[in-house]
Amino acid sequence: MNRLLSLATLFGLLVATLAQADERIRLKVGASALFSLQENITTGYSWRTDSEASEGLDLIAIADAGRSGAPSKMVGSPSVRHWKITALKPGQAQIVFVYQRPWEPAPVQTRRVEVEVAP
């Protein structure tokens, strides 16, 4: 059990580090990329896109690509949320992701991702 928890923690840190390090995505029109963020859905926290704060969303398509991670529904079990980002038109977009519980008024974390789309 301790080994499983250690692996889950290591996996979560690795995903968080990759997401923080890769906040600029470069795509050609028609190409797609996956973007992932660690979340803790078992405590009510989840990531969602903030369309009002985002810019250039007409240049890209964002599709929910599901979750992966801990199969347990135990409170505190981490998971990873994935999105598929597809380039539609050349230009620059900014996707704002917010991490919050649906019943709370403000996010506890915000992540901005720049998407550069080349012809």
Secondary structure, 3 states (H helix, E strand, C coil): CHHHHHHHHHHHHHHHHHHHHCCEEEEECCCEEEEEEEECHHHCCEEEECCCCCECHHHEEEEEEEEEECCCCCCCCCEEEEEEEEECCCEEEEEEEEEECCCCCCCCEEEEEEEEEEC
